[in-house]
Amino acid sequence: MRLLPLLLLALLAAPARANMANPVQPGTPAGEPAAALDGLRVAREVLTLDLRPLERGRPFAVIEVTYRIVNTGQGRVVPLDFVALGEGVDGAEVWVDEQAVAVRRLDSLAVPPLWTIAKSTPALDGDALPYEADDGFGTPTGLRFEAPIPTGQHTVRVRYRVRLGSYDAGDHPNRVWQLAYSLAPARLWDGFGQLDVAVLVPEGWDVATSLPLRRTPGRLEGRFRGVPGDVLAVSVRAPAPPLRLPLRIAGFVTALVIVGFFGVVSGKLAKRSGRGVWWALPGTALGGIVAGVALVAIVATADDLGDSSAYGYGTLLGMMFVGGPLAILVGAALTQAIAVWTHRRTPPASPPPDERYRLN
């Protein structure tokens, strides 16, 4: 029996390996630009966070922001800085009044605390999930473009791609993807009117946002007066894989088949050897161990296909030290019960011909 915990650990190691490290994978910081914005007012901002690349297996979000800016002062060229830590930002494009503007990467950029304010993303079920922003592994970098803003009203459109964070350290099939977009720097403008937000997600996926947004198929949207919060945090997850339920059912069916097989064989062997039913105990104990380990291993594999945020150390330890032993005990008891039933209904073995002659 000393080998039992090791056997359970070996069977559970494969589905649990993704949780044996920090499950939070950092995402790329994203948000409003930082700049000296005196005299510049945003009459309207349209923010679109497109997470549909996830459906194609690409862990990125495309962010597009359109600003309708009113310059009440003299015309000027405004340098706007976007934080771009690490290697998670690319494909940056900028248009001012639909004219393309060059974007350059900065090797060093002071990171305001407003950019790293998000510590979690909303719960899809259960508790909120920890969120980490990529620290860039060195000097913070960024993107800068210089927008010529004459007096009057103008449009600035920005589009770029960021790497999403996730709640899972491995390549989990049903991980929770996370995005935190900092809205707080928008308060640096000289005024802020209306914010229109749209979050695009693959249809049928689970999604939760930190701001109250109205959901329609494949889309969440909302309209706000002023800046509605410091951050817009998003959690999104694919539907549970279709194999999850069949696997769980297969686990119980497999365990029952093993219990039945060992029970019948043990009961018949005990009866035909002319021994009492208690001689079936070694076989029924082995049947309970095999059935319990098979059940726990298959159910653990099925559970690991589900939401990775709900399957961590606690679940693993519970299955190993509570669920596993309990499954073995129940399996052994059922196997012994079947052995007793089989023993009673199995005719005794016929004596050899010479024994029958001697008896007569």
Contacts in CASP RR format, 6 or more apart in sequence:
PFRMAT RR
TARGET T0000
AUTHOR 0000-0000-0000
METHOD contacts of the structure
MODEL  1
MRLLPLLLLALLAAPARANMANPVQPGTPAGEPAAALDGLRVAREVLTLD
LRPLERGRPFAVIEVTYRIVNTGQGRVVPLDFVALGEGVDGAEVWVDEQA
VAVRRLDSLAVPPLWTIAKSTPALDGDALPYEADDGFGTPTGLRFEAPIP
TGQHTVRVRYRVRLGSYDAGDHPNRVWQLAYSLAPARLWDGFGQLDVAVL
VPEGWDVATSLPLRRTPGRLEGRFRGVPGDVLAVSVRAPAPPLRLPLRIA
GFVTALVIVGFFGVVSGKLAKRSGRGVWWALPGTALGGIVAGVALVAIVA
TADDLGDSSAYGYGTLLGMMFVGGPLAILVGAALTQAIAVWTHRRTPPAS
PPPDERYRLN
4 289 0 8 1.000
4 293 0 8 1.000
4 328 0 8 1.000
5 320 0 8 1.000
7 293 0 8 1.000
8 293 0 8 1.000
8 296 0 8 1.000
8 297 0 8 1.000
8 320 0 8 1.000
8 324 0 8 1.000
9 320 0 8 1.000
11 293 0 8 1.000
11 296 0 8 1.000
11 297 0 8 1.000
11 300 0 8 1.000
12 296 0 8 1.000
12 297 0 8 1.000
12 300 0 8 1.000
12 316 0 8 1.000
12 319 0 8 1.000
12 320 0 8 1.000
14 301 0 8 1.000
15 300 0 8 1.000
15 301 0 8 1.000
15 303 0 8 1.000
15 304 0 8 1.000
16 300 0 8 1.000
16 304 0 8 1.000
16 311 0 8 1.000
16 312 0 8 1.000
16 316 0 8 1.000
17 170 0 8 1.000
18 168 0 8 1.000
18 169 0 8 1.000
18 170 0 8 1.000
18 171 0 8 1.000
18 172 0 8 1.000
18 304 0 8 1.000
18 308 0 8 1.000
19 168 0 8 1.000
19 169 0 8 1.000
19 308 0 8 1.000
19 311 0 8 1.000
19 312 0 8 1.000
19 313 0 8 1.000
19 316 0 8 1.000
20 169 0 8 1.000
21 169 0 8 1.000
22 169 0 8 1.000
23 167 0 8 1.000
23 168 0 8 1.000
23 169 0 8 1.000
23 308 0 8 1.000
23 309 0 8 1.000
23 312 0 8 1.000
24 129 0 8 1.000
24 130 0 8 1.000
24 131 0 8 1.000
24 132 0 8 1.000
24 165 0 8 1.000
24 166 0 8 1.000
24 167 0 8 1.000
24 169 0 8 1.000
25 132 0 8 1.000
25 165 0 8 1.000
25 166 0 8 1.000
25 167 0 8 1.000
25 168 0 8 1.000
25 169 0 8 1.000
25 170 0 8 1.000
26 132 0 8 1.000
26 133 0 8 1.000
26 134 0 8 1.000
26 135 0 8 1.000
26 165 0 8 1.000
27 88 0 8 1.000
27 131 0 8 1.000
27 132 0 8 1.000
27 133 0 8 1.000
27 134 0 8 1.000
27 162 0 8 1.000
27 163 0 8 1.000
27 164 0 8 1.000
27 165 0 8 1.000
27 166 0 8 1.000
27 178 0 8 1.000
27 179 0 8 1.000
27 180 0 8 1.000
28 84 0 8 1.000
28 85 0 8 1.000
28 86 0 8 1.000
28 88 0 8 1.000
28 89 0 8 1.000
28 133 0 8 1.000
28 134 0 8 1.000
28 162 0 8 1.000
28 163 0 8 1.000
28 164 0 8 1.000
28 165 0 8 1.000
29 83 0 8 1.000
29 84 0 8 1.000
29 85 0 8 1.000
29 111 0 8 1.000
29 115 0 8 1.000
29 116 0 8 1.000
29 133 0 8 1.000
29 134 0 8 1.000
29 162 0 8 1.000
29 180 0 8 1.000
29 182 0 8 1.000
30 61 0 8 1.000
30 63 0 8 1.000
30 82 0 8 1.000
30 83 0 8 1.000
30 89 0 8 1.000
30 162 0 8 1.000
30 179 0 8 1.000
30 180 0 8 1.000
30 181 0 8 1.000
30 182 0 8 1.000
31 63 0 8 1.000
31 82 0 8 1.000
31 83 0 8 1.000
31 115 0 8 1.000
31 181 0 8 1.000
31 182 0 8 1.000
31 183 0 8 1.000
31 185 0 8 1.000
32 65 0 8 1.000
32 182 0 8 1.000
32 183 0 8 1.000
32 184 0 8 1.000
32 185 0 8 1.000
32 186 0 8 1.000
32 188 0 8 1.000
33 80 0 8 1.000
33 81 0 8 1.000
33 82 0 8 1.000
33 158 0 8 1.000
33 185 0 8 1.000
34 80 0 8 1.000
34 81 0 8 1.000
34 83 0 8 1.000
34 112 0 8 1.000
34 114 0 8 1.000
34 185 0 8 1.000
34 188 0 8 1.000
35 78 0 8 1.000
35 79 0 8 1.000
35 80 0 8 1.000
35 81 0 8 1.000
35 188 0 8 1.000
36 78 0 8 1.000
37 78 0 8 1.000
37 188 0 8 1.000
37 189 0 8 1.000
37 190 0 8 1.000
38 190 0 8 1.000
39 71 0 8 1.000
39 72 0 8 1.000
39 73 0 8 1.000
39 190 0 8 1.000
40 69 0 8 1.000
40 70 0 8 1.000
40 71 0 8 1.000
40 72 0 8 1.000
40 78 0 8 1.000
40 149 0 8 1.000
40 189 0 8 1.000
40 190 0 8 1.000
41 69 0 8 1.000
41 70 0 8 1.000
41 72 0 8 1.000
41 189 0 8 1.000
41 190 0 8 1.000
41 191 0 8 1.000
41 192 0 8 1.000
41 193 0 8 1.000
42 67 0 8 1.000
42 68 0 8 1.000
42 69 0 8 1.000
42 70 0 8 1.000
42 186 0 8 1.000
42 189 0 8 1.000
42 191 0 8 1.000
42 192 0 8 1.000
42 193 0 8 1.000
43 68 0 8 1.000
43 69 0 8 1.000
43 70 0 8 1.000
43 153 0 8 1.000
43 193 0 8 1.000
43 194 0 8 1.000
44 67 0 8 1.000
44 68 0 8 1.000
44 193 0 8 1.000
44 194 0 8 1.000
44 195 0 8 1.000
44 196 0 8 1.000
45 65 0 8 1.000
45 66 0 8 1.000
45 67 0 8 1.000
45 68 0 8 1.000
45 186 0 8 1.000
45 192 0 8 1.000
45 193 0 8 1.000
45 194 0 8 1.000
45 195 0 8 1.000
45 196 0 8 1.000
46 65 0 8 1.000
46 66 0 8 1.000
46 196 0 8 1.000
46 198 0 8 1.000
47 63 0 8 1.000
47 64 0 8 1.000
47 65 0 8 1.000
47 181 0 8 1.000
47 195 0 8 1.000
47 196 0 8 1.000
47 197 0 8 1.000
47 198 0 8 1.000
47 232 0 8 1.000
48 63 0 8 1.000
48 64 0 8 1.000
48 65 0 8 1.000
48 197 0 8 1.000
48 198 0 8 1.000
48 199 0 8 1.000
48 200 0 8 1.000
49 61 0 8 1.000
49 62 0 8 1.000
49 63 0 8 1.000
49 179 0 8 1.000
49 181 0 8 1.000
49 197 0 8 1.000
49 198 0 8 1.000
49 199 0 8 1.000
49 200 0 8 1.000
49 232 0 8 1.000
49 234 0 8 1.000
50 61 0 8 1.000
50 62 0 8 1.000
50 63 0 8 1.000
50 64 0 8 1.000
50 200 0 8 1.000
51 61 0 8 1.000
51 164 0 8 1.000
51 177 0 8 1.000
51 179 0 8 1.000
51 199 0 8 1.000
51 200 0 8 1.000
51 201 0 8 1.000
51 202 0 8 1.000
51 207 0 8 1.000
51 234 0 8 1.000
51 236 0 8 1.000
52 200 0 8 1.000
52 201 0 8 1.000
52 202 0 8 1.000
53 59 0 8 1.000
53 60 0 8 1.000
53 61 0 8 1.000
53 62 0 8 1.000
54 164 0 8 1.000
54 177 0 8 1.000
54 201 0 8 1.000
54 202 0 8 1.000
54 205 0 8 1.000
54 236 0 8 1.000
54 238 0 8 1.000
55 202 0 8 1.000
55 205 0 8 1.000
59 163 0 8 1.000
59 164 0 8 1.000
59 165 0 8 1.000
59 166 0 8 1.000
59 177 0 8 1.000
60 161 0 8 1.000
60 162 0 8 1.000
60 163 0 8 1.000
60 164 0 8 1.000
61 161 0 8 1.000
61 162 0 8 1.000
61 164 0 8 1.000
61 179 0 8 1.000
62 159 0 8 1.000
62 160 0 8 1.000
62 161 0 8 1.000
63 158 0 8 1.000
63 159 0 8 1.000
63 160 0 8 1.000
63 161 0 8 1.000
63 162 0 8 1.000
63 181 0 8 1.000
64 157 0 8 1.000
64 158 0 8 1.000
64 159 0 8 1.000
65 157 0 8 1.000
65 158 0 8 1.000
65 159 0 8 1.000
66 155 0 8 1.000
66 156 0 8 1.000
66 157 0 8 1.000
66 158 0 8 1.000
67 155 0 8 1.000
67 156 0 8 1.000
67 157 0 8 1.000
67 158 0 8 1.000
68 153 0 8 1.000
68 154 0 8 1.000
68 155 0 8 1.000
69 149 0 8 1.000
69 153 0 8 1.000
69 154 0 8 1.000
69 155 0 8 1.000
69 156 0 8 1.000
70 152 0 8 1.000
70 153 0 8 1.000
71 149 0 8 1.000
71 150 0 8 1.000
71 151 0 8 1.000
71 152 0 8 1.000
71 153 0 8 1.000
71 154 0 8 1.000
72 151 0 8 1.000
72 152 0 8 1.000
72 190 0 8 1.000
73 151 0 8 1.000
74 151 0 8 1.000
75 148 0 8 1.000
75 149 0 8 1.000
75 150 0 8 1.000
75 151 0 8 1.000
76 148 0 8 1.000
76 149 0 8 1.000
77 146 0 8 1.000
77 147 0 8 1.000
77 148 0 8 1.000
77 149 0 8 1.000
78 146 0 8 1.000
78 147 0 8 1.000
78 148 0 8 1.000
78 149 0 8 1.000
79 144 0 8 1.000
79 145 0 8 1.000
79 146 0 8 1.000
79 147 0 8 1.000
80 144 0 8 1.000
80 145 0 8 1.000
80 146 0 8 1.000
80 147 0 8 1.000
80 156 0 8 1.000
81 106 0 8 1.000
81 109 0 8 1.000
81 142 0 8 1.000
81 143 0 8 1.000
81 144 0 8 1.000
82 89 0 8 1.000
82 92 0 8 1.000
82 142 0 8 1.000
82 143 0 8 1.000
82 144 0 8 1.000
82 158 0 8 1.000
82 160 0 8 1.000
83 109 0 8 1.000
83 111 0 8 1.000
83 115 0 8 1.000
83 140 0 8 1.000
83 142 0 8 1.000
84 92 0 8 1.000
84 105 0 8 1.000
84 141 0 8 1.000
84 142 0 8 1.000
84 143 0 8 1.000
84 160 0 8 1.000
85 111 0 8 1.000
85 133 0 8 1.000
85 134 0 8 1.000
85 135 0 8 1.000
85 136 0 8 1.000
85 140 0 8 1.000
85 141 0 8 1.000
85 142 0 8 1.000
86 134 0 8 1.000
86 136 0 8 1.000
86 137 0 8 1.000
86 141 0 8 1.000
87 163 0 8 1.000
88 134 0 8 1.000
88 161 0 8 1.000
88 162 0 8 1.000
88 163 0 8 1.000
89 142 0 8 1.000
89 143 0 8 1.000
89 160 0 8 1.000
89 161 0 8 1.000
89 162 0 8 1.000
89 163 0 8 1.000
90 160 0 8 1.000
90 161 0 8 1.000
91 159 0 8 1.000
91 160 0 8 1.000
91 161 0 8 1.000
92 103 0 8 1.000
92 143 0 8 1.000
92 145 0 8 1.000
92 158 0 8 1.000
92 159 0 8 1.000
92 160 0 8 1.000
93 100 0 8 1.000
93 103 0 8 1.000
93 158 0 8 1.000
93 159 0 8 1.000
93 160 0 8 1.000
94 100 0 8 1.000
94 101 0 8 1.000
94 102 0 8 1.000
94 103 0 8 1.000
94 145 0 8 1.000
94 147 0 8 1.000
94 156 0 8 1.000
94 157 0 8 1.000
94 158 0 8 1.000
94 159 0 8 1.000
95 101 0 8 1.000
95 155 0 8 1.000
95 156 0 8 1.000
95 157 0 8 1.000
96 147 0 8 1.000
96 148 0 8 1.000
96 149 0 8 1.000
96 154 0 8 1.000
96 155 0 8 1.000
96 156 0 8 1.000
97 154 0 8 1.000
97 155 0 8 1.000
98 155 0 8 1.000
98 157 0 8 1.000
101 145 0 8 1.000
101 146 0 8 1.000
101 147 0 8 1.000
102 145 0 8 1.000
102 146 0 8 1.000
103 143 0 8 1.000
103 144 0 8 1.000
103 145 0 8 1.000
104 143 0 8 1.000
104 144 0 8 1.000
104 145 0 8 1.000
105 141 0 8 1.000
105 142 0 8 1.000
105 143 0 8 1.000
105 144 0 8 1.000
106 141 0 8 1.000
106 142 0 8 1.000
106 143 0 8 1.000
106 144 0 8 1.000
107 139 0 8 1.000
107 141 0 8 1.000
108 139 0 8 1.000
108 140 0 8 1.000
108 141 0 8 1.000
109 140 0 8 1.000
109 141 0 8 1.000
109 142 0 8 1.000
109 144 0 8 1.000
110 140 0 8 1.000
111 140 0 8 1.000
112 185 0 8 1.000
114 182 0 8 1.000
114 184 0 8 1.000
114 185 0 8 1.000
114 230 0 8 1.000
115 133 0 8 1.000
115 182 0 8 1.000
115 185 0 8 1.000
116 133 0 8 1.000
117 182 0 8 1.000
117 184 0 8 1.000
117 230 0 8 1.000
117 231 0 8 1.000
118 131 0 8 1.000
118 133 0 8 1.000
118 180 0 8 1.000
118 182 0 8 1.000
118 231 0 8 1.000
118 233 0 8 1.000
119 130 0 8 1.000
119 131 0 8 1.000
120 128 0 8 1.000
120 129 0 8 1.000
120 130 0 8 1.000
120 131 0 8 1.000
120 233 0 8 1.000
121 128 0 8 1.000
121 129 0 8 1.000
121 131 0 8 1.000
121 176 0 8 1.000
121 178 0 8 1.000
121 179 0 8 1.000
121 180 0 8 1.000
121 208 0 8 1.000
121 210 0 8 1.000
121 233 0 8 1.000
121 234 0 8 1.000
121 235 0 8 1.000
122 128 0 8 1.000
122 129 0 8 1.000
122 208 0 8 1.000
122 209 0 8 1.000
122 210 0 8 1.000
122 233 0 8 1.000
122 234 0 8 1.000
122 235 0 8 1.000
123 129 0 8 1.000
123 208 0 8 1.000
123 235 0 8 1.000
124 176 0 8 1.000
124 206 0 8 1.000
124 207 0 8 1.000
124 208 0 8 1.000
124 235 0 8 1.000
124 237 0 8 1.000
124 307 0 8 1.000
124 309 0 8 1.000
125 307 0 8 1.000
125 310 0 8 1.000
126 310 0 8 1.000
129 167 0 8 1.000
129 176 0 8 1.000
129 178 0 8 1.000
129 235 0 8 1.000
129 309 0 8 1.000
130 167 0 8 1.000
131 165 0 8 1.000
131 178 0 8 1.000
131 180 0 8 1.000
131 233 0 8 1.000
132 165 0 8 1.000
133 180 0 8 1.000
134 163 0 8 1.000
143 160 0 8 1.000
145 158 0 8 1.000
147 156 0 8 1.000
149 156 0 8 1.000
162 179 0 8 1.000
164 177 0 8 1.000
164 178 0 8 1.000
164 179 0 8 1.000
165 177 0 8 1.000
165 178 0 8 1.000
165 179 0 8 1.000
166 172 0 8 1.000
166 175 0 8 1.000
166 176 0 8 1.000
166 177 0 8 1.000
166 178 0 8 1.000
167 175 0 8 1.000
167 176 0 8 1.000
167 178 0 8 1.000
167 308 0 8 1.000
167 309 0 8 1.000
168 175 0 8 1.000
168 176 0 8 1.000
168 308 0 8 1.000
168 309 0 8 1.000
172 304 0 8 1.000
172 308 0 8 1.000
173 238 0 8 1.000
173 241 0 8 1.000
173 305 0 8 1.000
173 306 0 8 1.000
174 237 0 8 1.000
174 238 0 8 1.000
174 240 0 8 1.000
174 241 0 8 1.000
174 305 0 8 1.000
174 306 0 8 1.000
174 307 0 8 1.000
174 308 0 8 1.000
175 237 0 8 1.000
175 308 0 8 1.000
176 235 0 8 1.000
176 236 0 8 1.000
176 237 0 8 1.000
176 307 0 8 1.000
176 308 0 8 1.000
176 309 0 8 1.000
177 235 0 8 1.000
177 236 0 8 1.000
177 237 0 8 1.000
178 233 0 8 1.000
178 234 0 8 1.000
178 235 0 8 1.000
178 236 0 8 1.000
179 233 0 8 1.000
179 234 0 8 1.000
179 236 0 8 1.000
180 231 0 8 1.000
180 232 0 8 1.000
180 233 0 8 1.000
180 234 0 8 1.000
181 231 0 8 1.000
181 232 0 8 1.000
181 233 0 8 1.000
181 234 0 8 1.000
182 230 0 8 1.000
182 231 0 8 1.000
183 195 0 8 1.000
183 227 0 8 1.000
183 228 0 8 1.000
183 229 0 8 1.000
183 230 0 8 1.000
183 231 0 8 1.000
183 232 0 8 1.000
184 227 0 8 1.000
184 229 0 8 1.000
184 230 0 8 1.000
184 231 0 8 1.000
186 192 0 8 1.000
186 195 0 8 1.000
186 227 0 8 1.000
187 227 0 8 1.000
192 226 0 8 1.000
192 227 0 8 1.000
193 225 0 8 1.000
193 226 0 8 1.000
194 223 0 8 1.000
194 224 0 8 1.000
194 225 0 8 1.000
194 226 0 8 1.000
195 223 0 8 1.000
195 224 0 8 1.000
195 225 0 8 1.000
195 226 0 8 1.000
195 227 0 8 1.000
195 228 0 8 1.000
196 221 0 8 1.000
196 222 0 8 1.000
196 223 0 8 1.000
197 211 0 8 1.000
197 213 0 8 1.000
197 221 0 8 1.000
197 222 0 8 1.000
197 223 0 8 1.000
197 224 0 8 1.000
197 232 0 8 1.000
198 219 0 8 1.000
198 220 0 8 1.000
198 221 0 8 1.000
198 222 0 8 1.000
199 207 0 8 1.000
199 209 0 8 1.000
199 213 0 8 1.000
199 219 0 8 1.000
199 220 0 8 1.000
199 221 0 8 1.000
199 234 0 8 1.000
200 218 0 8 1.000
200 219 0 8 1.000
201 207 0 8 1.000
201 218 0 8 1.000
201 219 0 8 1.000
201 220 0 8 1.000
201 236 0 8 1.000
202 218 0 8 1.000
202 238 0 8 1.000
203 217 0 8 1.000
203 218 0 8 1.000
204 217 0 8 1.000
204 218 0 8 1.000
204 239 0 8 1.000
205 218 0 8 1.000
205 236 0 8 1.000
205 237 0 8 1.000
205 238 0 8 1.000
205 239 0 8 1.000
206 236 0 8 1.000
206 237 0 8 1.000
206 238 0 8 1.000
206 239 0 8 1.000
207 215 0 8 1.000
207 220 0 8 1.000
207 234 0 8 1.000
207 235 0 8 1.000
207 236 0 8 1.000
207 237 0 8 1.000
208 234 0 8 1.000
208 235 0 8 1.000
208 236 0 8 1.000
209 220 0 8 1.000
209 232 0 8 1.000
209 233 0 8 1.000
209 234 0 8 1.000
209 235 0 8 1.000
210 231 0 8 1.000
210 232 0 8 1.000
210 233 0 8 1.000
210 234 0 8 1.000
211 222 0 8 1.000
211 224 0 8 1.000
211 228 0 8 1.000
211 229 0 8 1.000
211 232 0 8 1.000
212 222 0 8 1.000
213 220 0 8 1.000
213 221 0 8 1.000
213 222 0 8 1.000
214 220 0 8 1.000
214 221 0 8 1.000
214 222 0 8 1.000
237 307 0 8 1.000
240 305 0 8 1.000
240 306 0 8 1.000
240 307 0 8 1.000
241 305 0 8 1.000
241 306 0 8 1.000
243 302 0 8 1.000
243 305 0 8 1.000
244 302 0 8 1.000
244 303 0 8 1.000
244 305 0 8 1.000
244 306 0 8 1.000
245 302 0 8 1.000
247 298 0 8 1.000
247 299 0 8 1.000
247 301 0 8 1.000
247 302 0 8 1.000
247 305 0 8 1.000
248 298 0 8 1.000
248 299 0 8 1.000
248 302 0 8 1.000
248 303 0 8 1.000
250 298 0 8 1.000
251 294 0 8 1.000
251 295 0 8 1.000
251 298 0 8 1.000
251 299 0 8 1.000
251 302 0 8 1.000
252 295 0 8 1.000
254 291 0 8 1.000
254 294 0 8 1.000
254 295 0 8 1.000
254 298 0 8 1.000
255 291 0 8 1.000
255 292 0 8 1.000
255 294 0 8 1.000
255 295 0 8 1.000
255 327 0 8 1.000
255 331 0 8 1.000
256 291 0 8 1.000
258 287 0 8 1.000
258 288 0 8 1.000
258 290 0 8 1.000
258 291 0 8 1.000
258 294 0 8 1.000
259 287 0 8 1.000
259 288 0 8 1.000
259 291 0 8 1.000
259 331 0 8 1.000
259 334 0 8 1.000
259 335 0 8 1.000
259 338 0 8 1.000
260 334 0 8 1.000
260 335 0 8 1.000
260 338 0 8 1.000
262 283 0 8 1.000
262 284 0 8 1.000
262 286 0 8 1.000
262 287 0 8 1.000
262 288 0 8 1.000
262 290 0 8 1.000
262 291 0 8 1.000
262 335 0 8 1.000
262 339 0 8 1.000
263 280 0 8 1.000
263 283 0 8 1.000
263 284 0 8 1.000
263 287 0 8 1.000
263 335 0 8 1.000
263 336 0 8 1.000
263 338 0 8 1.000
263 339 0 8 1.000
263 342 0 8 1.000
264 338 0 8 1.000
264 339 0 8 1.000
264 342 0 8 1.000
265 283 0 8 1.000
266 280 0 8 1.000
266 282 0 8 1.000
266 283 0 8 1.000
266 284 0 8 1.000
266 335 0 8 1.000
266 339 0 8 1.000
266 342 0 8 1.000
267 277 0 8 1.000
267 280 0 8 1.000
267 338 0 8 1.000
267 339 0 8 1.000
267 340 0 8 1.000
267 342 0 8 1.000
267 343 0 8 1.000
267 346 0 8 1.000
268 342 0 8 1.000
268 343 0 8 1.000
268 346 0 8 1.000
269 280 0 8 1.000
270 276 0 8 1.000
270 277 0 8 1.000
270 278 0 8 1.000
270 279 0 8 1.000
270 280 0 8 1.000
270 339 0 8 1.000
270 343 0 8 1.000
271 277 0 8 1.000
271 342 0 8 1.000
271 343 0 8 1.000
271 346 0 8 1.000
271 347 0 8 1.000
271 348 0 8 1.000
271 349 0 8 1.000
272 346 0 8 1.000
272 348 0 8 1.000
272 349 0 8 1.000
273 279 0 8 1.000
273 349 0 8 1.000
274 348 0 8 1.000
274 349 0 8 1.000
276 343 0 8 1.000
277 339 0 8 1.000
277 340 0 8 1.000
277 343 0 8 1.000
277 344 0 8 1.000
280 336 0 8 1.000
280 339 0 8 1.000
280 340 0 8 1.000
280 343 0 8 1.000
281 336 0 8 1.000
283 335 0 8 1.000
283 339 0 8 1.000
284 332 0 8 1.000
284 335 0 8 1.000
284 336 0 8 1.000
284 338 0 8 1.000
284 339 0 8 1.000
285 332 0 8 1.000
285 335 0 8 1.000
287 331 0 8 1.000
287 332 0 8 1.000
287 335 0 8 1.000
288 328 0 8 1.000
288 331 0 8 1.000
288 332 0 8 1.000
288 334 0 8 1.000
288 335 0 8 1.000
289 328 0 8 1.000
289 332 0 8 1.000
291 327 0 8 1.000
291 328 0 8 1.000
291 331 0 8 1.000
291 335 0 8 1.000
292 324 0 8 1.000
292 327 0 8 1.000
292 328 0 8 1.000
292 330 0 8 1.000
292 331 0 8 1.000
293 324 0 8 1.000
293 327 0 8 1.000
293 328 0 8 1.000
295 324 0 8 1.000
295 327 0 8 1.000
296 319 0 8 1.000
296 320 0 8 1.000
296 323 0 8 1.000
296 324 0 8 1.000
296 327 0 8 1.000
299 319 0 8 1.000
300 316 0 8 1.000
300 319 0 8 1.000
303 311 0 8 1.000
303 315 0 8 1.000
304 311 0 8 1.000
350 356 0 8 1.000
351 359 0 8 1.000
END
